[in-house]
Amino acid sequence: MQKSLGWFVVLTGCACTPTLRSAPISEPEPGQSAAPSYVKRSAARDPARLRGDWEVPSTLLIGWDSDWSEAVETIVAAGASEVQMDVLFGEEQPEVEYEKQLFSLGANVIHLDLDTPWVRDYGPLQIHTATGEARWLDAHYSFERARDDMLPQLLAPGFSAIVESMPLEVDGGAVIGNGEGLCAITDRSLGDAGLSPEDPDMDALLHTMGCDTLAVLPNLLDETTGHADVMAQFTAPDRVMVSQVDASTHPTDAAILDETVRVLQEAAASRAKPLAVVRVPMHVSGKRYFSYVNGTPLRDHYLAPSFRTLSLDFEAKAHQALARAVGPRKLVSVPADAMVDRGGVIHCITLGLKEANAVRELDVGAADDGDEMPL
């Protein structure tokens, strides 16, 4: 069912018609999504921007679950000296000694009434204005997870953030951004929000989300979330890493990911700003997508997914590509098999937050001029 977006006019004062650019592709493989496109926003009066994937947080929220206790401890040990670590516990409670261990490593331990550990998805989409204000978009999450849906309202006072309700189903992992107005979402996630690229309400959505250009990506064949962060992540304003699978065993997904690269680069070119691409190997097993781009940046380190069920050779190649994509940050291997079994990876259980008026830092190397950087 299409959702009414009249509320956008209240937030943005604009219900203009967006510029749609649809690019034809070759005849799709069976099961492949329809041709992706990118949408251009009308002239912006408010220079707000969606927080970049690569930006250093002041606080990292971590959703704990007993299935990945080791991973949480690894994250805290690696990053507590770089950013504030807040570990969130829901209904399931840890052992007292484990909680003490996290505290001794430098983490805050927070007990909340939560439904799930997927803090990325129900946490806010963060918009930063030119004056340094933090504006949080609190999208509708799930009627079945009402307690999760309350988290942005609970956290906002501590971050001096202004919360704006966005009654659309847009999970945090569904949208990626370069921090300078280029954003991306999959066609499935856009459809879940009741929208299509041709919808006249798209312009208001882009204004609200702080995006001047929105690339609409095809969804992977059997990936269940439809989230863009499984496929790609910006590691600088002019650099993105995109997953890559073996075309001989997964030809449809390989074509979809190649198409993702093309759409992202065309969207960037429409802004007269080239985009370098680093391809990072991804393993697929049924509906499980072992994504190495679904990690999380800190100040000096990058929380890199590690999968013990995969071969050492495959992971070495993936981490080699990942290190080039996120450099000069150093990789910290975080065990993520248990998360994949439940439909997520590292990025899904973490959420970096930046306080209002915090200094925006870019401590990653400059990308090459728009060239794809294959393995």
Order of alpha helices (4+ residues) and beta strands (2+ residues): alpha-beta-beta-beta-beta-alpha-beta-alpha-beta-alpha-beta-beta-alpha-alpha-beta-beta-beta-alpha-alpha-beta-beta-beta-alpha-beta-beta-beta-beta-beta-alpha-beta-alpha-alpha-beta-beta
